[in-house]
Structure formats: structure tokens, C-alpha cells
Amino acid sequence: MPLTTTGDLVTRARAAGTAVAAFNIISLEHVEAVVAGAEAARAPVVLQVSENAVRFRHGRLLPLARAALAAAERAAVPVALHLDHVRSDLLLHRAGDAGFSSVMYDASHLPYAENLAATRTAVDWAHGQGLWAEAELGEIGGKDGRPPRDAHAPGVRTDPDEAVAFVAGSGVDALAVAVGSVHAMTTRTAILDHALLRRLATALDVPLVLHGSSGVPDPELRAAVAGGIAKVNIGTALNQAMTTAIREYLGAHPHAVDSRSYLRAGREAMARTVERLLTGTGLTGPAPDRP
């Protein structure tokens, strides 16, 4: 199926009252698992490469991007490529040539005025390249191994009035909001502020994105989609599935040395996780176009 764009998937999902799932990929096994899970669920999906993943791959973007692009072009469901949590302008400027249709520029660690200025510059560049641009306002936390702040502490969550000004001033196409989720959670215990989410959805005219969704239980995710979230980012859940499956395989086969055996187990576990999340939480995305 021809490669689609993140902007198209998210815009159409929002119009349909659904959300599209965006999964962070690190390895070829992640790529194959996400596509297989999406095909099993018959749902569109976004493959995301984060700046951290690029750093893990020795700073090289193209090997993983080319693998994702090849898998997306051969998938039986619509697949888009997204460059996630970019802080490096050098990496940002490589997005278009690497096949990405969208970027998430992350200056959320900066004070508001600096975040706005940096995001405005990044968005202007992205739009000039035909790229859809996402940014973050508030403190979702949990990135880079740093301990997160309480997701409901004062000043952490996204303020609706500030968000309106930020969207208008930055020109972003979508906004990741802090409403109670945290990056890198390994337990699904996050409780979202649905009243705040409704206020944000009412106040803003751009799609809303939920980061740190691995720690959000299914009922909370379904409520978030119903409340206005149009893109849901998931990463840690895949890594948990893969690591657990590999541990179990090696525990049962202590003399195994062929990496294909345990990587297959990890890949299949991730694919099952993708399918379950897509079918069980309303992350079905827009209905596919009919010929």
C-alpha cells in the first residue's frame, strides 16, 4: 500500500472521533511487529523513530528509517513515518530526505517563552519542507531516564489558556498535552485528568496527542479518545512485551544461541501487543478509503 502521511491519518481520525496509534520503533523487529499487529487489527498506524532511538543507532537515522519505509510501502494497511521527540536541529533537518511525513519538535523542557520561540522556528522550517509538525506543552516527564515529577503536580499539566496562545504563536499542526500520563511507565496505573482534556479539546482547533500511553489502562485510553485525543504514542509497552518474551524463551531454552529463535519470540509478542491495543482501546484510526 502506498505510504500515507501522519497528518492525513490524524486529521481523519479526529474527524471520525477516533485516534490513530503511533508506536516507537528501535529495531527491525519493532518495525515488523508493529506492521504485523496493525495488519491483524486492520488498522492504520504510525511508525515513530525518536531522537533517542537514533542516538542508540550511533546517530544514524537512515538504516532504521529505510527499513520502516520499506515495511510501510509493503503493508496491507496505511502506515506513516514520524520523527519523534526531536531536539537537535541537525536531526530535524534530515527528516524529509529520510522519508518522514511529520516531526515532533520537543522544546518542552525550556521555559514557555523559549519553548514557543524554538518551536515557531522549527515549525516554520518543517512547513517549508511540507512536513506536519507536532509539539508539546506541559511536562509529561519520564524521558531520558530522569525520574518524572508527579503528573498531577501544580505546573505540570497543560494550561488551556496557555495552550491556545502556544498553538496560535507556534503554528503547530498538533499538540501533545500533559493530562496525567508519564513516559516510560511499566505499570498501567496512570489516571488521566479528563475534565482538563475536555477543556483543551474545546479550546484548541488542532488535534491533541497523548504521550506516555503505555502506562494508561484501556478504559482510560478509551475515555481519552472519546475526550478528544486523536494520536496516541506507545513505546514502552512494546519493549516490555519483547523483553518478557525473550526472558521466558531463554529461561526455557538456556542453551539457545541462535538469536533468531528468541528475537522471533520477542517480535511475535510485540505484534500481539500492537493488535490488542489497536482493537481494545479505540485506536482504530480513520476508516480506510474504499476503491
C-alpha positions as CSV (number, residue, x, y, z in Angstrom):
1,M,0.0,0.0,0.0
2,P,1.4,3.5,-0.8
3,L,2.9,5.3,2.1
4,T,0.5,7.7,3.8
5,T,1.1,10.8,6.0
6,T,0.8,11.3,9.7
7,G,-1.2,14.5,9.1
8,D,-3.8,12.7,7.0
9,L,-4.2,9.8,9.4
10,V,-4.6,12.1,12.5
11,T,-6.8,14.6,10.8
12,R,-9.2,12.0,9.5
13,A,-9.1,10.1,12.8
14,R,-10.1,13.3,14.7
15,A,-12.9,14.0,12.2
16,A,-14.2,10.4,12.8
17,G,-14.0,10.7,16.6
18,T,-11.3,8.0,16.8
19,A,-7.5,8.1,17.2
20,V,-4.5,6.7,15.4
21,A,-1.8,4.8,17.3
22,A,1.8,5.8,16.9
23,F,4.4,3.2,18.0
24,N,8.0,3.9,18.7
25,I,10.4,1.6,16.9
26,I,14.0,0.8,17.8
27,S,14.9,-2.3,15.8
28,L,13.8,-4.1,12.6
29,E,11.9,-6.5,14.9
30,H,9.8,-3.5,16.2
31,V,9.1,-2.4,12.6
32,E,7.9,-5.8,11.6
33,A,5.9,-6.4,14.7
34,V,4.0,-3.1,14.5
35,V,3.1,-3.6,10.9
36,A,2.0,-7.3,11.6
37,G,-0.1,-6.2,14.5
38,A,-1.7,-3.4,12.5
39,E,-2.5,-5.7,9.7
40,A,-4.1,-8.2,12.1
41,A,-6.2,-5.4,13.5
42,R,-6.9,-3.9,10.1
43,A,-6.0,-0.5,11.4
44,P,-3.7,2.2,10.1
45,V,-0.6,3.0,12.2
46,V,2.3,5.4,12.6
47,L,5.9,4.2,12.9
48,Q,7.8,6.6,15.1
49,V,11.6,7.0,15.3
50,S,12.7,9.1,18.3
51,E,15.9,11.0,18.7
52,N,16.9,8.6,21.5
53,A,16.5,5.7,19.0
54,V,18.7,7.5,16.5
55,R,21.3,8.1,19.2
56,F,21.2,4.3,20.1
57,R,21.9,3.6,16.4
58,H,25.1,5.6,16.6
59,G,23.4,8.7,15.4
60,R,22.5,7.1,12.0
61,L,18.9,7.8,11.0
62,L,18.8,6.2,7.6
63,P,19.2,2.5,8.4
64,L,16.1,2.3,10.6
65,A,14.2,4.9,8.5
66,R,14.8,2.9,5.3
67,A,13.7,-0.3,7.0
68,A,10.5,1.4,8.2
69,L,9.8,2.9,4.8
70,A,10.2,-0.4,3.0
71,A,7.8,-2.1,5.5
72,A,5.3,0.7,5.3
73,E,5.2,0.6,1.5
74,R,4.5,-3.2,1.6
75,A,1.9,-3.1,4.4
76,A,-1.7,-4.1,3.8
77,V,-2.8,-1.1,5.9
78,P,-1.9,2.6,5.8
79,V,1.4,3.3,7.5
80,A,3.0,6.7,8.1
81,L,6.5,7.6,9.3
82,H,7.0,10.2,12.1
83,L,10.3,11.6,13.6
84,D,9.6,11.8,17.4
85,H,10.9,14.0,20.3
86,V,13.5,15.9,18.2
87,R,15.6,18.4,19.9
88,S,18.5,18.5,17.5
89,D,18.0,20.9,14.6
90,L,20.5,18.8,12.6
91,L,18.3,15.7,13.0
92,L,15.2,17.8,12.3
93,H,16.6,18.9,9.0
94,R,17.2,15.3,7.9
95,A,13.5,14.3,8.3
96,G,12.2,15.0,4.8
97,D,15.0,13.3,3.0
98,A,14.7,10.2,5.2
99,G,11.0,9.6,4.2
100,F,9.2,11.1,7.2
101,S,6.0,13.0,6.7
102,S,6.0,14.6,10.1
103,V,8.1,15.6,13.1
104,M,7.5,16.2,16.8
105,Y,9.8,19.0,17.8
106,D,10.4,18.9,21.6
107,A,11.4,22.1,23.3
108,S,9.0,21.4,26.3
109,H,12.0,21.3,28.7
110,L,12.5,25.0,28.1
111,P,10.7,27.9,29.8
112,Y,7.4,28.8,28.0
113,A,8.8,31.8,26.0
114,E,11.8,29.8,24.8
115,N,9.7,26.8,24.0
116,L,7.4,28.9,21.9
117,A,10.3,30.7,20.1
118,A,12.2,27.4,19.3
119,T,9.0,25.6,18.2
120,R,8.0,28.5,16.0
121,T,11.3,28.3,14.2
122,A,11.1,24.5,13.9
123,V,7.5,24.6,12.6
124,D,8.3,27.3,10.0
125,W,11.1,25.1,8.7
126,A,9.0,21.9,8.8
127,H,6.1,23.6,6.9
128,G,8.6,24.9,4.3
129,Q,9.5,21.2,3.7
130,G,5.9,20.1,3.6
131,L,6.1,18.3,6.9
132,W,3.3,18.1,9.5
133,A,4.5,19.4,12.9
134,E,3.7,18.4,16.5
135,A,5.0,20.0,19.7
136,E,4.5,19.5,23.4
137,L,3.3,21.9,26.1
138,G,3.3,20.9,29.8
139,E,5.6,18.4,31.5
140,I,4.8,14.8,30.6
141,G,8.1,13.7,32.0
142,G,9.9,10.3,32.2
143,K,12.2,10.9,29.2
144,D,15.9,10.1,29.1
145,G,15.8,8.0,32.3
146,R,15.0,11.0,34.5
147,P,12.5,10.5,37.4
148,P,9.3,12.1,36.4
149,R,7.5,14.7,38.5
150,D,4.1,13.9,39.8
151,A,1.9,14.0,36.7
152,H,-0.7,16.0,38.6
153,A,1.6,18.4,40.5
154,P,0.9,22.1,40.0
155,G,2.5,23.5,36.9
156,V,3.0,20.1,35.2
157,R,-0.3,19.8,33.4
158,T,-1.1,21.8,30.2
159,D,-2.9,25.0,30.9
160,P,-5.8,25.6,28.3
161,D,-5.2,29.4,28.0
162,E,-1.5,29.0,27.6
163,A,-2.1,26.2,25.1
164,V,-4.3,28.5,22.9
165,A,-1.6,31.1,22.9
166,F,1.1,28.5,22.2
167,V,-0.8,27.0,19.2
168,A,-1.5,30.4,17.7
169,G,2.1,31.6,18.2
170,S,3.9,28.5,17.1
171,G,1.7,27.4,14.2
172,V,1.8,23.7,15.2
173,D,-0.4,21.2,13.5
174,A,-1.0,19.1,16.6
175,L,-0.2,19.5,20.3
176,A,0.9,16.8,22.8
177,V,-0.7,17.7,26.2
178,A,0.1,16.8,29.7
179,V,-3.1,15.4,31.3
180,G,-1.7,12.7,33.7
181,S,0.4,10.3,31.6
182,V,4.1,9.8,32.0
183,H,6.8,8.4,29.6
184,A,8.4,5.0,30.2
185,M,5.8,3.7,32.7
186,T,6.0,0.0,33.2
187,T,2.7,-0.3,35.1
188,R,-0.7,0.7,33.6
189,T,-1.8,2.8,36.5
190,A,-1.9,6.3,35.1
191,I,-5.1,8.3,35.8
192,L,-5.9,11.0,33.3
193,D,-7.5,14.4,34.0
194,H,-10.5,14.0,31.7
195,A,-12.0,17.3,32.7
196,L,-8.8,19.1,31.7
197,L,-8.7,17.1,28.4
198,R,-12.3,18.2,27.6
199,R,-11.3,21.9,28.2
200,L,-8.3,21.5,26.0
201,A,-10.2,19.8,23.2
202,T,-12.9,22.6,23.3
203,A,-10.3,25.4,23.4
204,L,-8.0,24.2,20.7
205,D,-8.5,23.8,16.9
206,V,-5.7,21.3,16.4
207,P,-5.6,17.6,17.1
208,L,-4.4,16.5,20.6
209,V,-1.7,13.9,21.2
210,L,-1.3,11.7,24.3
211,H,2.3,10.8,25.1
212,G,3.4,8.1,27.6
213,S,0.4,6.0,26.8
214,S,2.0,2.6,27.8
215,G,1.1,3.4,31.4
216,V,-2.5,4.3,30.7
217,P,-5.0,1.4,31.2
218,D,-7.5,0.5,28.5
219,P,-10.6,2.3,30.0
220,E,-8.6,5.5,30.4
221,L,-7.3,5.3,26.9
222,R,-10.9,4.8,25.5
223,A,-12.1,7.7,27.6
224,A,-9.1,9.8,26.3
225,V,-10.0,9.1,22.7
226,A,-13.7,9.9,23.4
227,G,-12.5,13.1,25.1
228,G,-10.6,14.4,22.1
229,I,-7.2,12.6,21.8
230,A,-6.5,11.9,18.1
231,K,-3.0,10.4,18.3
232,V,-1.7,8.0,21.0
233,N,2.0,7.4,21.4
234,I,3.1,4.0,22.6
235,G,6.7,2.7,23.1
236,T,7.4,1.1,26.5
237,A,4.6,-1.5,26.1
238,L,6.4,-2.9,23.1
239,N,9.7,-3.1,24.9
240,Q,8.1,-4.8,27.8
241,A,6.5,-7.4,25.6
242,M,9.7,-8.1,23.8
243,T,11.9,-8.3,26.9
244,T,9.4,-10.5,28.7
245,A,9.1,-12.9,25.8
246,I,12.9,-13.1,25.4
247,R,13.4,-13.8,29.1
248,E,10.8,-16.5,29.0
249,Y,12.3,-18.1,25.9
250,L,15.9,-18.1,27.2
251,G,14.7,-19.4,30.6
252,A,13.0,-22.3,28.9
253,H,15.9,-22.8,26.4
254,P,19.1,-21.9,28.4
255,H,21.4,-23.3,25.8
256,A,19.9,-21.3,22.9
257,V,22.5,-19.4,20.9
258,D,20.7,-18.6,17.6
259,S,19.4,-15.1,18.1
260,R,16.6,-15.7,15.6
261,S,14.8,-18.0,18.0
262,Y,14.4,-15.5,20.8
263,L,14.1,-12.5,18.6
264,R,11.2,-14.3,16.9
265,A,9.5,-14.8,20.3
266,G,10.0,-11.1,21.0
267,R,8.7,-9.9,17.7
268,E,5.6,-12.1,18.0
269,A,4.9,-10.8,21.5
270,M,5.2,-7.2,20.3
271,A,2.8,-7.9,17.4
272,R,0.2,-9.4,19.8
273,T,0.6,-6.3,22.0
274,V,0.0,-4.0,19.0
275,E,-3.0,-5.9,17.8
276,R,-4.5,-5.9,21.4
277,L,-4.0,-2.2,21.9
278,L,-5.5,-1.3,18.5
279,T,-8.6,-3.5,18.9
280,G,-9.2,-2.9,22.6
281,T,-8.8,0.8,23.1
282,G,-10.5,2.6,20.2
283,L,-7.2,3.2,18.4
284,T,-8.7,2.2,15.0
285,G,-7.8,5.4,13.2
286,P,-9.9,6.6,10.2
287,A,-11.7,4.1,8.1
288,P,-9.6,3.1,5.0
289,D,-10.6,4.6,1.7
290,R,-12.6,2.3,-0.5
291,P,-11.7,1.7,-4.1
